Amino acid sequence: MGTLRKAFFSTVLAGACGAAFVGSAAVSRQTPALGLAQVELLGCSHIDDTAYLSGAINTEEGYSDRQAWLASPIAQESLSQLNDFLGSFKTGIVGTTIDHENQRLLVVLDPSKSFEAAVAAEVAKLSPSFKVDVVAGCHSRSELEAAMSWLRQARVEGSVSSSVISYIDAASSQVAALVSNPEDEKVISGALGALVRVTLAQGQMDDFSRSSDASPHYGDAAISGNGSLCSTNFVFKTVYNTRIVATAGHCGSASWYSGSHLVGTTIGTPSLSPDVQALFDAGQTYTNKIYTDPGSPTSRNVITKSDAGNGEFVCVGGAVTLAQCGNEVWAVNADFNGFHNLALSRIASSTALPCDHGDSGGVVYQRSNTGTNNAIAVGLELTGNVDPVTGIPTPAYGFWICGFMQVSQTEALLGVSVLTTP
């Protein structure tokens, strides 16, 4: 990846926002069936596929028939490779956007870099199984990150009072913000102007926070302590090979029980920003298994780990709502309900309600293709868009939304690594 990245930065093409770039003619003619990356005028417009996906039919795998083009094993492998490749850039990438209606992935670049054609040519070498369009954005990544920082500070200072979902929407080159207070809509729009697109939600958004898990303890078990109900995350090991289990920091400090079984006691003071804590008890044992019911199998072995990229599908656990697959990651490095740098997943199923109260700390994972009983550790659940009164999702987006911390963040914050052996 390092060689390709070097090649990108050494190829400088003339252009600016509003100009169209054309990829190599040889490239665009050789492999059109592979969903070749081409360069086009972006126009900096928001892609809203809510109505398109709302008419979809759910498959047995959990995703809808209108997401199948991206959810197949071949497409997910292509997407994972592409996300890894784009992740090698420290600058120059605004982000990616999934366009389900046109069955394509948009890769949006910083307009100041002017290397769209070079990126398109190199992306084509990865031979993605779906269409990829490489385009220039209309605002720089640094401008959009500054807007995100302003939003965070505004919530801290109180000038913005409501819960906020905010993330960088690559397609429109804007920060997308969902708020529940009309006054906040005016304040944010007035301060950030064209850098932000504010949507007013109906109802309030709220943090969310198996029943008798005995030693050796699995991940995604129900735990209670100090009057709180939460879920365990994956089991991790320290540099001294001591095993601990994680959960959300906002669950609070306690001795945590699953039914009558002690799981562990909070080590030190739970972190609230970022939101995570470690549990341990010398008399307990912990293993690399997680609960995955109600599907089959009802438990899986964690054998590896991977952060999830935009467009990848994940299974979202939690001791209350249980494992639900078919959740599509649609934003990364997002802010939601006062949490920062989360990945957001969504699912449109009318029967699914992931990330409810009591699911905090639960597992986010992917099903491994190296065995029917294996799993890939992805993240730690923190928040959702369940209205505390009505129990319905935020109508502005029309999806059940989950916010989770990527597994690499948990490892870095706790100084641990995911346990991948019994």
C-alpha positions in Angstrom: 0.0 0.0 0.0 2.8 2.4 0.8 4.2 2.2 -2.8 0.8 2.9 -4.3 0.2 5.8 -1.9 3.6 7.2 -2.9 2.7 7.0 -6.6 -0.5 8.9 -5.9 1.2 11.8 -4.4 3.9 11.9 -7.1 1.2 12.3 -9.7 -0.1 15.8 -9.7 -2.9 16.7 -12.2 -4.3 20.2 -12.9 -7.8 20.8 -11.6 -10.0 22.3 -9.0 -13.4 21.9 -7.5 -16.0 22.3 -10.2 -13.8 20.9 -13.0 -14.3 17.5 -14.4 -11.5 15.0 -14.6 -11.3 12.1 -17.1 -9.5 8.9 -16.2 -7.2 7.0 -18.6 -9.0 5.9 -21.7 -7.0 2.6 -21.7 -8.1 2.0 -18.2 -11.8 2.7 -18.8 -11.9 0.4 -21.8 -10.0 -2.6 -20.6 -12.2 -3.9 -17.7 -15.7 -2.3 -17.7 -17.3 -5.4 -16.2 -15.3 -4.9 -13.0 -17.0 -1.7 -11.9 -14.0 0.4 -13.0 -13.1 3.6 -11.1 -13.6 6.6 -13.3 -13.4 10.3 -12.6 -16.5 12.6 -12.9 -17.9 15.9 -11.8 -19.3 15.5 -8.3 -21.5 18.5 -8.0 -21.2 18.2 -4.2 -24.8 16.9 -3.8 -26.2 14.8 -0.9 -27.1 11.2 -1.7 -30.3 10.2 0.1 -31.2 6.6 -0.4 -33.8 6.5 2.5 -36.8 6.2 0.2 -35.1 3.7 -2.1 -34.1 1.4 0.8 -37.5 1.7 2.6 -39.1 -0.2 -0.3 -36.7 -3.1 0.0 -37.3 -6.7 1.1 -35.1 -8.2 3.8 -33.1 -11.3 3.0 -32.4 -14.2 5.3 -28.9 -12.9 5.8 -30.3 -9.7 7.5 -29.6 -7.1 4.7 -32.2 -6.0 2.2 -32.4 -7.1 -1.5 -31.4 -3.6 -2.5 -28.2 -3.8 -0.5 -27.3 -7.3 -2.0 -25.0 -5.8 -4.6 -22.7 -4.6 -1.8 -23.4 -7.3 0.8 -22.3 -10.4 -1.1 -19.0 -12.1 0.2 -17.2 -11.1 -3.0 -18.3 -7.4 -2.8 -17.5 -7.2 0.9 -14.0 -8.6 0.3 -13.5 -6.0 -2.5 -14.8 -3.3 -0.2 -12.5 -4.3 2.7 -9.5 -4.2 0.4 -10.5 -0.8 -0.9 -11.1 0.6 2.6 -7.7 -0.7 3.7 -6.1 1.0 0.7 -7.8 4.3 1.2 -7.0 4.1 4.9 -3.3 4.3 4.0 -3.8 8.0 3.2 -3.3 10.4 6.1 -4.4 13.4 4.0 -6.2 13.9 0.7 -9.3 11.7 1.3 -12.5 13.4 2.3 -14.3 10.0 2.6 -16.6 7.6 0.8 -20.3 7.4 0.2 -22.4 4.4 -0.7 -25.0 5.0 -3.4 -27.4 2.0 -3.3 -29.8 3.3 -5.9 -27.0 3.5 -8.5 -25.0 0.6 -7.0 -21.8 2.4 -6.8 -19.2 3.7 -4.3 -18.1 7.3 -4.4 -14.5 8.0 -3.3 -14.3 11.8 -2.6 -10.9 13.5 -2.6 -9.7 16.8 -1.1 -10.0 19.4 -3.9 -6.7 20.9 -3.0 -4.8 17.7 -3.9 -5.7 17.5 -7.6 -4.8 13.8 -8.1 -8.2 12.3 -9.0 -7.1 10.6 -12.2 -4.1 9.0 -10.5 -6.3 7.6 -7.7 -8.9 6.3 -10.2 -6.2 4.5 -12.1 -4.8 2.8 -9.0 -8.2 1.9 -7.6 -9.0 0.2 -10.9 -5.9 -2.0 -10.4 -7.7 -3.5 -7.3 -10.4 -4.7 -9.7 -13.4 -4.0 -7.4 -16.5 -6.1 -8.0 -18.7 -3.0 -8.1 -18.6 0.4 -9.7 -16.3 3.0 -8.0 -16.3 6.7 -9.0 -13.5 8.9 -7.8 -14.5 12.5 -7.6 -13.2 15.9 -6.2 -15.0 17.4 -3.3 -16.0 21.0 -2.8 -14.5 21.5 0.7 -11.2 20.3 2.2 -11.0 17.6 4.8 -9.4 20.2 7.2 -12.3 22.6 6.7 -14.8 19.8 7.5 -12.9 18.6 10.5 -12.8 22.2 11.8 -16.6 22.3 11.5 -16.8 19.0 13.5 -14.6 20.5 16.2 -16.9 23.6 16.4 -19.9 21.4 16.9 -18.2 19.4 19.7 -17.2 22.6 21.4 -20.7 24.1 21.0 -22.2 21.2 22.9 -19.6 21.5 25.6 -20.3 25.2 26.0 -24.0 24.8 25.8 -24.7 26.9 22.8 -26.0 23.8 21.1 -28.2 21.9 23.6 -29.8 18.9 21.9 -28.4 15.5 21.1 -26.6 15.6 17.8 -25.5 13.1 15.2 -22.8 14.6 13.1 -20.4 13.1 10.6 -18.6 14.1 7.4 -20.9 13.3 4.4 -18.3 12.8 1.7 -20.7 13.1 -1.3 -21.9 16.6 -0.4 -18.6 17.7 1.1 -20.5 18.8 4.2 -20.9 18.0 7.8 -24.3 16.3 8.2 -25.9 17.2 11.5 -29.2 15.7 12.9 -30.6 17.7 15.8 -33.8 17.6 17.9 -34.0 21.3 18.8 -35.1 23.9 16.2 -33.0 26.6 17.8 -29.9 24.4 17.5 -30.7 24.1 13.8 -30.5 27.9 13.4 -27.4 28.3 15.5 -25.4 25.6 13.7 -26.5 26.7 10.2 -25.7 30.3 11.1 -22.2 29.5 12.3 -21.1 27.0 9.7 -23.0 28.0 6.6 -22.3 25.9 3.5 -20.0 23.6 5.5 -23.0 22.0 7.2 -26.4 20.4 6.3 -28.7 20.4 9.3 -31.7 18.1 9.6 -34.3 18.5 12.3 -35.4 15.2 13.9 -38.8 14.4 15.3 -38.6 13.3 18.9 -35.6 13.1 21.2 -32.5 10.9 20.7 -31.1 9.2 23.7 -28.1 7.1 24.9 -28.9 3.5 25.4 -27.3 2.3 27.8 -27.5 -13.5 28.2 -28.7 -13.4 31.5 -26.7 -15.7 33.7 -23.2 -16.0 32.2 -20.9 -18.2 34.3 -17.1 -18.6 34.2 -15.5 -18.9 31.7 -17.2 -15.7 30.7 -18.3 -15.0 27.1 -18.7 -11.6 25.4 -22.1 -10.0 24.9 -23.6 -11.3 28.2 -26.1 -9.3 30.3 -24.5 -7.6 33.3 -25.9 -5.5 36.2 -24.4 -3.4 38.9 -25.3 -0.2 40.8 -28.8 -0.4 39.3 -27.5 -0.4 35.7 -28.0 -3.0 33.0 -25.3 -3.3 30.4 -23.6 -5.8 28.2 -20.1 -7.2 28.1 -17.8 -6.6 25.1 -15.0 -8.9 23.9 -12.4 -10.5 26.1 -9.0 -8.8 25.8 -5.5 -9.6 27.2 -3.0 -7.3 28.7 0.7 -7.2 27.9 1.1 -9.5 30.9 -1.4 -12.0 29.3 -4.0 -11.2 32.0 -7.5 -11.5 30.6 -10.1 -8.8 31.1 -13.5 -8.0 29.6 -14.6 -4.6 28.4 -17.9 -2.7 28.6 -19.1 0.9 28.2 -17.6 3.5 30.5 -21.0 5.2 31.0 -22.3 2.1 32.6 -20.5 3.2 35.7 -18.1 1.7 38.3 -19.4 -1.4 40.0 -18.9 -5.1 40.8 -20.8 -6.5 37.8 -22.9 -9.7 37.9 -24.5 -11.8 35.2 -27.4 -13.2 37.1 -25.8 -14.5 40.3 -22.4 -14.9 38.7 -19.7 -12.3 39.3 -18.1 -11.2 36.0 -15.7 -8.7 37.3 -15.1 -5.4 39.1 -14.3 -2.1 37.4 -10.5 -1.5 37.2 -9.8 2.1 38.1 -12.1 4.8 37.0 -14.3 4.3 33.9 -13.5 6.5 31.0 -16.4 8.6 29.7 -14.5 10.3 26.8 -13.8 7.9 25.1 -16.4 5.7 26.7 -14.9 2.3 27.9 -13.9 0.4 31.0 -12.2 -2.9 31.9 -13.7 -5.5 34.3 -11.6 -8.2 36.1 -11.8 -10.6 39.0 -8.9 -13.0 39.9 -11.4 -15.7 40.7 -13.0 -15.6 37.2 -11.9 -17.0 33.8 -12.6 -15.4 30.4 -12.6 -16.9 26.9 -12.8 -15.7 23.3 -16.4 -16.8 22.7 -19.3 -14.4 22.2 -23.1 -15.0 22.4 -24.7 -14.7 18.9 -28.2 -15.9 19.5 -31.0 -15.9 18.3 -29.2 -16.9 15.0 -27.3 -20.1 14.4 -24.8 -20.8 15.8 -25.7 -19.3 19.1 -22.1 -18.6 20.0 -19.0 -17.9 18.0 -15.2 -18.0 18.5 -13.4 -14.7 18.0 -10.4 -15.5 15.8 -9.3 -12.1 14.6 -10.2 -8.4 14.6 -10.8 -5.6 12.1 -12.2 -2.1 12.2 -15.2 -1.7 9.9 -15.1 0.7 6.9 -17.9 2.6 5.2 -20.2 0.2 3.4 -19.2 -2.9 5.3 -21.9 -5.0 6.9 -21.7 -5.9 10.6 -23.7 -7.9 13.2 -24.7 -5.8 16.2 -25.2 -7.6 19.5 -26.3 -6.5 23.0 -27.8 -8.5 25.8 -31.3 -6.9 25.3 -31.9 -6.9 21.6 -29.5 -9.8 20.9 -27.4 -10.4 17.7 -28.8 -8.8 14.5 -26.8 -9.0 11.3 -27.3 -6.9 8.1 -26.4 -3.6 9.7 -24.6 -1.4 7.2 -21.8 0.9 8.3 -22.6 4.3 6.7 -20.3 6.7 8.6 -17.0 6.6 10.4 -15.4 9.1 12.7 -18.8 10.5 13.5 -20.2 12.3 16.6 -23.5 11.0 18.1 -25.2 11.8 21.4 -22.0 13.4 22.8 -19.7 10.5 21.8 -16.9 11.3 19.4 -15.2 9.3 16.6 -17.7 6.6 16.4 -18.7 4.3 13.5 -22.4 4.4 12.7 -24.4 1.5 11.4 -28.0 1.4 10.1 -30.7 -1.2 9.4 -34.1 -0.5 7.9 -35.9 -3.7 9.1 -39.2 -3.0 10.8 -38.7 -6.0 13.0 -35.1 -5.2 14.1 -34.3 -2.8 16.9 -30.6 -2.9 17.7 -28.9 -0.8 20.3 -31.6 -0.4 22.9 -31.2 0.4 26.6 -29.1 -2.3 28.2 -27.1 -3.0 25.0 -24.3 -0.6 26.0 -20.9 -2.3 25.8 -22.2 -5.1 23.6 -20.3 -6.6 20.7 -20.2 -5.6 17.1 -18.7 -8.3 14.9 -18.6 -9.8 11.4 -19.1 -13.5 10.6 -15.8 -15.0 9.5 -15.6 -17.0 6.2 -13.0 -19.3 7.8 -15.6 -21.4 9.6 -19.3 -21.3 10.5 -18.6 -20.8 14.2 -16.0 -18.0 13.9 -16.3 -14.3 14.3 -14.2 -11.1 13.6 -14.2 -8.5 16.5 -15.2 -5.1 15.2 -16.4 -2.8 17.9 -18.1 -1.8 21.2 -21.7 -0.5 21.2 -22.3 2.8 22.9 -25.4 4.6 21.7 -28.5 4.4 19.5 -31.4 6.5 18.2 -34.2 5.0 20.2 -36.6 7.6 21.4 -36.9 7.1 25.2 -40.7 7.8 25.1 -42.0 6.2 21.9 -39.2 3.7 21.2 -39.1 4.6 17.5 -36.1 5.5 15.3 -35.4 9.1 14.3 -37.8 9.7 11.4 -35.4 12.1 9.7 -33.2 9.1 8.7 -35.8 6.4 8.9 -33.3 3.8 10.2 -32.4 2.1 13.4 -28.9 3.6 14.1 -26.1 2.3 16.2 -23.0 4.1 17.3 -20.0 2.0 18.2 -16.3 2.4 19.0 -13.9 0.6 16.7 -12.0 -2.3 18.2 -8.7 -0.6 17.6 -9.8 2.3 19.7 -10.7 0.0 22.6 -7.3 -1.7 22.4 -5.5 1.6 22.4 -7.4 3.1 25.2 -7.1 0.1 27.5 -3.6 -1.0 26.4 -4.9 -4.5 25.5 -5.4 -6.7 22.5 -8.4 -8.9 21.5 -8.3 -12.4 22.8 -8.3 -14.8 19.7 -7.6 -18.1 21.4 -9.6 -20.1 24.0 
